[in-house]
């Protein structure tokens, strides 16, 4: 483990912590603009986190230690997931220790903890949200694995850093399998991050909400950690999409100057991706919860077809 590798890993962690709320604010701002609404400031998520961290936390009387511990575990999982995905550099000491399969496992671990914590207090909303969250995860995780396997068949590796290095140095070519996987990944990302059409992050209607039902009993610093973790999850998924489908611009040299030059490229790609996500949410309608299995089943089918296309074309 080199010194520059440790530096690049620390820079990746700092970048994720700072840019994740900014990405959320950017998407929210564009969504309001596209809907002809008065948009909140792009720094609004930072203000909300600052306000929540200053408040005193209130915990239900019968809450177990799991309820108090869950926000820290979830935040740690999302931060570790963001550290595994190559954002500024491919020289990441944590990346060889955890490949794409372990990355999906981190998302699953966070989902289990937030679902258990939601049911811990015994409220109807928490149990409802936990069941819906596990339903979404049960369908989304296999589809995400198929998308990652589709890219790994081309690069012969499940390591995201190897995938980035291999795809970035290949001749520019159109892979039909990656096109299908890209559509599937977009559908999975919308579901996993509680975005329209699967969920609406702005609603508190008991018939529609999923993510908000899980965190209704949290307040102050616990709620701040969960909101920050949600932003980190969106950031991690965005960076996974960039690593698989737009891997260019990630630094490979072990010098701070090159990594700093990769930062504006990352910000530009995230900004364009945020606008695209806002457009998708604006032109989509919230679907019924019973339509979600069909939505994610389609994503899984597209990813599997992408795998079969790789096999038929002999890609790899």
C-alpha positions as CSV (number, residue, x, y, z in Angstrom):
1,X,0.0,0.0,0.0
2,X,1.7,3.2,-1.2
3,X,1.5,6.6,0.3
4,X,-0.2,8.0,-2.8
5,X,-2.8,5.2,-2.6
6,X,-3.7,6.3,0.9
7,X,-3.9,9.9,-0.2
8,X,-6.1,9.0,-3.1
9,X,-8.4,7.0,-0.8
10,X,-8.7,9.9,1.6
11,X,-9.5,12.3,-1.2
12,X,-12.1,9.9,-2.5
13,X,-13.8,9.8,1.0
14,X,-13.7,13.6,1.3
15,X,-15.0,14.0,-2.2
16,X,-17.9,11.7,-1.4
17,X,-18.8,13.4,1.9
18,X,-18.7,16.9,0.4
19,X,-20.3,16.2,-3.1
20,X,-23.1,13.9,-2.0
21,X,-25.3,16.6,-0.4
22,X,-24.4,18.9,-3.3
23,X,-25.6,16.4,-5.9
24,X,-28.9,16.0,-4.0
25,X,-29.4,19.8,-3.9
26,X,-28.5,20.0,-7.6
27,X,-31.1,17.4,-8.6
28,X,-33.8,18.9,-6.4
29,X,-33.1,22.4,-7.8
30,X,-33.4,21.2,-11.4
31,X,-36.5,19.2,-10.7
32,X,-38.2,22.3,-9.3
33,X,-37.1,24.4,-12.2
34,X,-38.4,21.9,-14.7
35,X,-41.8,21.8,-12.9
36,X,-42.0,25.6,-12.9
37,X,-41.7,25.8,-9.1
38,X,-39.6,28.0,-6.9
39,X,-36.4,26.0,-6.4
40,X,-34.5,25.7,-3.1
41,X,-30.9,26.6,-3.1
42,X,-28.3,24.1,-4.2
43,X,-26.8,24.3,-0.7
44,X,-30.1,23.5,1.1
45,X,-29.0,19.9,2.0
46,X,-26.0,21.3,3.9
47,X,-28.2,23.8,5.8
48,X,-30.6,21.0,6.7
49,X,-27.7,18.7,8.0
50,X,-26.3,21.6,10.0
51,X,-29.7,22.3,11.6
52,X,-30.3,18.6,12.4
53,X,-26.9,18.1,14.0
54,X,-27.5,21.0,16.3
55,X,-30.8,19.7,17.7
56,X,-31.3,17.3,20.6
57,X,-32.3,13.7,19.5
58,X,-35.6,12.2,20.7
59,X,-35.8,8.5,20.8
60,X,-39.0,6.4,21.4
61,X,-39.3,5.0,24.9
62,X,-39.3,1.3,23.9
63,X,-36.5,1.6,21.2
64,X,-33.8,-0.9,21.5
65,X,-30.0,-0.3,21.0
66,X,-30.5,-1.4,17.4
67,X,-32.6,1.7,16.7
68,X,-29.8,4.0,18.0
69,X,-27.1,2.1,16.3
70,X,-28.7,1.7,12.8
71,X,-28.0,5.3,11.5
72,X,-24.3,4.9,12.2
73,X,-24.1,1.5,10.6
74,X,-26.0,2.7,7.5
75,X,-23.9,5.8,7.2
76,X,-20.7,3.7,7.5
77,X,-21.9,1.3,4.8
78,X,-22.7,4.1,2.3
79,X,-19.4,5.8,3.0
80,X,-17.5,2.6,2.5
81,X,-19.4,1.9,-0.7
82,X,-18.5,5.4,-2.0
83,X,-14.8,4.7,-1.1
84,X,-14.8,1.4,-3.2
85,X,-16.1,3.1,-6.4
86,X,-13.3,4.8,-8.4
87,X,-14.2,8.5,-8.6
88,X,-10.9,10.5,-8.8
89,X,-8.4,7.7,-9.1
90,X,-8.2,4.0,-9.7
91,X,-5.4,3.6,-7.1
92,X,-7.7,2.8,-4.2
93,X,-6.4,0.5,-1.4
94,X,-9.9,-0.5,-0.4
95,X,-10.9,-1.6,-3.9
96,X,-8.9,-4.9,-4.1
97,X,-10.5,-5.9,-0.8
98,X,-14.0,-5.5,-2.0
99,X,-15.3,-6.1,-5.6
100,X,-18.6,-5.3,-7.2
101,X,-20.3,-8.3,-5.4
102,X,-19.2,-7.0,-2.0
103,X,-20.5,-3.6,-3.0
104,X,-24.0,-5.0,-3.5
105,X,-23.6,-6.7,-0.2
106,X,-22.9,-3.3,1.5
107,X,-26.1,-1.9,0.1
108,X,-28.0,-5.0,1.3
109,X,-26.5,-4.7,4.8
110,X,-27.7,-1.1,5.0
111,X,-31.1,-2.1,3.8
112,X,-31.4,-4.8,6.5
113,X,-30.5,-2.4,9.3
114,X,-32.8,0.4,8.2
115,X,-35.7,-2.1,7.9
116,X,-35.0,-3.6,11.3
117,X,-34.8,-0.2,12.9
118,X,-38.0,0.9,11.2
119,X,-39.8,-2.1,12.7
120,X,-38.1,-1.8,16.1
121,X,-40.4,0.9,17.5
122,X,-43.5,-0.9,16.4
123,X,-45.3,1.8,14.4
124,X,-47.5,0.9,11.5
125,X,-45.7,3.3,9.1
126,X,-42.3,1.8,10.0
127,X,-43.4,-1.8,9.4
128,X,-45.1,-0.8,6.1
129,X,-42.0,1.0,4.9
130,X,-39.8,-1.9,5.9
131,X,-41.9,-4.4,4.0
132,X,-41.8,-2.2,0.9
133,X,-38.1,-1.6,1.2
134,X,-37.3,-5.3,1.4
135,X,-39.6,-5.9,-1.6
136,X,-37.7,-3.4,-3.7
137,X,-34.3,-4.7,-2.5
138,X,-35.3,-8.3,-3.2
139,X,-36.0,-7.4,-6.8
140,X,-33.3,-4.7,-7.4
141,X,-30.2,-6.5,-6.1
142,X,-30.3,-9.4,-8.6
143,X,-30.8,-6.9,-11.4
144,X,-27.8,-4.8,-10.2
145,X,-25.7,-7.9,-10.0
146,X,-26.6,-8.8,-13.6
147,X,-25.6,-5.3,-14.7
148,X,-22.2,-5.7,-12.9
149,X,-21.7,-9.2,-14.3
150,X,-22.3,-7.8,-17.8
151,X,-19.5,-5.3,-17.5
152,X,-17.3,-7.9,-15.8
153,X,-17.7,-10.3,-18.7
154,X,-16.1,-7.6,-21.0
155,X,-13.3,-6.8,-18.7
156,X,-12.9,-10.3,-17.1
157,X,-12.9,-8.8,-13.6
158,X,-15.5,-7.9,-10.9
159,X,-13.2,-5.1,-9.6
160,X,-14.6,-1.7,-10.4
161,X,-11.1,-0.2,-10.7
162,X,-10.1,-2.9,-13.3
163,X,-13.4,-2.3,-15.2
164,X,-12.6,1.4,-15.4
165,X,-9.0,0.9,-16.5
166,X,-10.0,-1.7,-19.1
167,X,-12.9,0.1,-20.6
168,X,-11.2,3.5,-20.6
169,X,-8.3,2.1,-22.7
170,X,-10.3,0.1,-25.1
171,X,-11.0,1.4,-28.6
172,X,-14.3,3.4,-28.7
173,X,-17.0,0.9,-29.7
174,X,-20.7,0.4,-29.2
175,X,-21.4,-2.6,-27.0
176,X,-25.1,-3.6,-27.3
177,X,-24.9,-5.4,-24.0
178,X,-23.8,-2.2,-22.2
179,X,-26.6,-0.3,-23.8
180,X,-29.1,-2.8,-22.4
181,X,-27.3,-2.8,-19.1
182,X,-27.4,1.0,-19.0
183,X,-31.2,1.0,-19.2
184,X,-31.4,-1.7,-16.6
185,X,-29.0,0.2,-14.3
186,X,-31.0,3.4,-14.6
187,X,-34.2,1.6,-13.6
188,X,-32.5,0.0,-10.6
189,X,-30.9,3.3,-9.5
190,X,-34.3,5.0,-9.5
191,X,-35.8,2.2,-7.4
192,X,-32.8,2.0,-5.0
193,X,-32.6,5.7,-4.4
194,X,-36.4,6.2,-3.8
195,X,-36.9,8.3,-6.9
196,X,-39.9,8.7,-9.2
197,X,-41.5,6.6,-10.6
198,X,-40.9,4.0,-7.8
199,X,-41.0,6.4,-4.9
200,X,-41.4,10.1,-4.3
201,X,-38.8,11.6,-1.8
202,X,-41.0,14.6,-1.2
203,X,-44.2,12.8,-0.1
204,X,-45.5,11.7,3.3
205,X,-48.7,9.9,2.0
206,X,-48.9,6.5,3.7
207,X,-50.1,4.9,0.5
208,X,-47.0,5.8,-1.6
209,X,-44.0,6.5,0.6
210,X,-41.2,3.9,1.1
211,X,-38.0,5.6,2.2
212,X,-39.8,8.3,4.3
213,X,-41.7,5.7,6.2
214,X,-38.5,4.1,7.3
215,X,-37.1,7.3,9.0
216,X,-40.3,8.9,10.4
217,X,-39.3,8.1,14.0
218,X,-35.8,9.5,13.7
219,X,-34.8,13.1,14.6
220,X,-31.7,15.4,15.1
221,X,-28.3,13.7,14.5
222,X,-29.8,10.3,13.7
223,X,-32.0,11.8,11.0
224,X,-29.1,13.8,9.7
225,X,-26.9,10.7,9.4
226,X,-29.7,8.9,7.5
227,X,-30.3,11.8,5.1
228,X,-26.5,12.1,4.6
229,X,-26.4,8.3,4.0
230,X,-29.2,8.6,1.4
231,X,-27.2,11.3,-0.4
232,X,-24.1,9.1,-0.3
233,X,-26.1,6.2,-1.8
234,X,-27.2,8.4,-4.6
235,X,-23.6,9.6,-5.1
236,X,-22.3,6.0,-5.0
237,X,-24.9,4.8,-7.6
238,X,-24.1,7.8,-9.8
239,X,-20.4,7.0,-9.7
240,X,-21.0,3.3,-10.4
241,X,-22.9,4.3,-13.5
242,X,-20.1,6.6,-14.5
243,X,-17.5,3.8,-13.9
244,X,-19.4,1.3,-16.0
245,X,-20.7,3.4,-18.9
246,X,-18.5,6.6,-18.9
247,X,-15.2,5.6,-17.4
248,X,-13.1,8.3,-19.0
249,X,-11.5,11.0,-16.9
250,X,-10.6,9.0,-13.9
251,X,-6.9,9.5,-12.9
252,X,-4.6,6.5,-13.1
253,X,-1.3,8.2,-12.3
254,X,-0.3,8.4,-8.6
255,X,0.1,12.2,-8.4
256,X,-2.1,14.7,-6.6
257,X,-2.1,17.0,-9.6
258,X,-3.7,14.4,-11.9
259,X,-6.3,13.6,-9.3
260,X,-7.1,17.3,-8.8
261,X,-7.6,17.5,-12.6
262,X,-10.0,14.6,-12.4
263,X,-12.2,16.5,-9.9
264,X,-13.7,18.9,-12.4
265,X,-14.4,16.1,-14.8
266,X,-16.2,14.2,-12.1
267,X,-18.3,17.2,-11.1
268,X,-19.2,17.8,-14.8
269,X,-20.3,14.2,-15.3
270,X,-22.3,14.3,-12.0
271,X,-23.9,17.6,-13.0
272,X,-25.0,16.2,-16.4
273,X,-26.3,13.0,-14.7
274,X,-28.2,15.0,-12.2
275,X,-30.0,17.0,-14.9
276,X,-30.8,13.7,-16.7
277,X,-32.2,12.3,-13.5
278,X,-34.3,15.4,-12.9
279,X,-35.7,15.1,-16.5
280,X,-36.6,11.5,-15.9
281,X,-38.4,12.3,-12.7
282,X,-40.2,15.3,-14.3
283,X,-41.6,13.3,-17.3
284,X,-42.5,10.2,-15.2
285,X,-45.5,9.5,-13.0
286,X,-45.4,7.8,-9.7
287,X,-46.5,4.2,-10.3
288,X,-48.5,2.0,-7.9
289,X,-46.5,-0.1,-5.5
290,X,-47.9,-3.3,-7.1
291,X,-46.3,-2.2,-10.5
292,X,-42.8,-2.1,-9.0
293,X,-42.2,-5.9,-9.4
294,X,-42.9,-5.5,-13.1
295,X,-40.6,-2.5,-13.4
296,X,-37.7,-4.2,-11.7
297,X,-38.4,-7.5,-13.4
298,X,-38.0,-5.7,-16.7
299,X,-34.7,-4.3,-15.5
300,X,-33.5,-7.8,-14.5
301,X,-34.6,-9.1,-17.9
302,X,-32.7,-6.4,-19.8
303,X,-29.5,-7.1,-17.8
304,X,-29.8,-10.8,-18.5
305,X,-30.3,-10.2,-22.2
306,X,-27.2,-8.1,-22.1
307,X,-25.3,-11.0,-20.6
308,X,-26.6,-13.3,-23.3
309,X,-25.6,-10.8,-26.0
310,X,-22.0,-10.9,-24.6
311,X,-22.0,-14.7,-24.8
312,X,-23.4,-14.7,-28.4
313,X,-21.0,-12.1,-29.6
314,X,-18.0,-13.6,-27.8
315,X,-17.2,-10.4,-26.0
316,X,-14.4,-10.6,-23.4
